Amino acid sequence: MHLARFNPVRFAHLPTPFEPLPGLTEHLVRPGGGGPALWIKRDDCTGLAGGGNKTRKLEYLLGDALANDADTLVTQGAVQSNHVRQTAAAAAKFGMKCQIILEERTGSTAVDYTRSGNVLLDHLLGAKIRSVPGGTDMNQKLAEVAAEVSDAGGRPYVIPGGGSNSIGALGYVECALELVAQANETGLEIDRIVTATGSAGTHAGLVAGLAVMGADIPVLGIGVRAPKDAQEANVYKLARETAALLGHEERVTRDMVVADCDYVGAGYGLIDDAVIEALKTIARTDAILLDPVYTGKAMKGLLALSAKGAFDGETVVFLHTGGAQGLFGYQGELEGKLS
Ligand SMILES: *Cc1c(COP(=O)(O)O)cnc(C)c1O
């Protein structure tokens, strides 16, 4: 796999650490001795103004933007989007302007949600921000804002929500390579990778990378928004497109794409007691800070599945995709529930 051909620009702190999770592994031992051996891939440590999974995607997207001589990044996300924050940071780093559209997707009007957490950081990083109601056609909105930038003499580069197109997903092809190399160095056989799956680029990139290199490691995506059928269809389509960029579309087969969307709860960005329990559990067993929207829900799923014996005897890698900055957007909902 020859990723240099896609001319990524380099700013992420890579390779990210790959570590055991002794505390949570111990916590998940079931009566009779079952349970997984857990490891964590620390993509919360990619280094770009707080880091997270969008940083790897942005290395490839920025490479493409610079090749196209763009001077303004245009993207969109939910109000507490980590993707938006990392895009604003990448723009700042490369002396570009950044136009952001935030969708009021959760309906929350709490001041911490609408102003603190990632939103505060977006402003700090100098992005120009506009907000639109939940349910807005965000792709059309992106096109409108890009046209405005062009009309004003700028050179826009549109990044889809989550940075999830085949170029962005190459960042997770690279992560798959990196992870397998680390496992080989450590002498560790990975039985399964568990990740949150949202706009699909992370999940799709991993599946494409593992398939093209022939690593034969299953990936379980824990959904945060869409139902299973829609999520798997999105991931499969993008994984095929990503593998096609690498010249091996046929190596990604439908059975490689598995999402469990039973842990979404009331909806995207809405948390429940099981999410709070997941945040607390791994903070206290291994001092890992998860986020309320993605990794907290993925961990809610991992804990529940583990308790049912789904991972007994397996070595499972949890991909930490970042987002702890978003915790401060949920201050009011978390406060008083952390004892
Ligand atoms: C965006 C995001 C995800 C989901 O990744 P996708 O590529 O959009 O599926 C997971 N975790 C965090 C913290 C994120 O910000």
The ligand as an SDF file (V2000), in Angstrom:
LIG
                    3D

 15 15  0  0  0  0  0  0  0  0999 V2000
  -16.0430   11.9910   14.5130 C   0  0  0  0  0  0  0  0  0  0  0  0
  -15.7780   11.1550   15.7040 C   0  0  0  0  0  0  0  0  0  0  0  0
  -15.9870    9.7690   15.6800 C   0  0  0  0  0  0  0  0  0  0  0  0
  -16.6120    9.0610   14.5170 C   0  0  0  0  0  0  0  0  0  0  0  0
  -15.7490    8.9470   13.4270 O   0  0  0  0  0  0  0  0  0  0  0  0
  -16.3920    8.8880   11.9690 P   0  0  0  0  0  0  0  0  0  0  0  0
  -15.2230    8.7820   11.0860 O   0  0  0  0  0  0  0  0  0  0  0  0
  -17.1840   10.1360   11.8140 O   0  0  0  0  0  0  0  0  0  0  0  0
  -17.2740    7.6920   11.9060 O   0  0  0  0  0  0  0  0  0  0  0  0
  -15.6530    9.0280   16.7810 C   0  0  0  0  0  0  0  0  0  0  0  0
  -15.1540    9.6140   17.8840 N   0  0  0  0  0  0  0  0  0  0  0  0
  -14.9570   10.9350   17.9660 C   0  0  0  0  0  0  0  0  0  0  0  0
  -14.4420   11.4980   19.2380 C   0  0  0  0  0  0  0  0  0  0  0  0
  -15.2570   11.7590   16.8720 C   0  0  0  0  0  0  0  0  0  0  0  0
  -15.0560   13.0680   16.9650 O   0  0  0  0  0  0  0  0  0  0  0  0
  1  2  1  0
  2  3  1  0
  2 14  2  0
  3  4  1  0
  3 10  2  0
  4  5  1  0
  5  6  1  0
  6  7  2  0
  6  8  1  0
  6  9  1  0
 10 11  1  0
 11 12  2  0
 12 13  1  0
 12 14  1  0
 14 15  1  0
M  END
$$$$
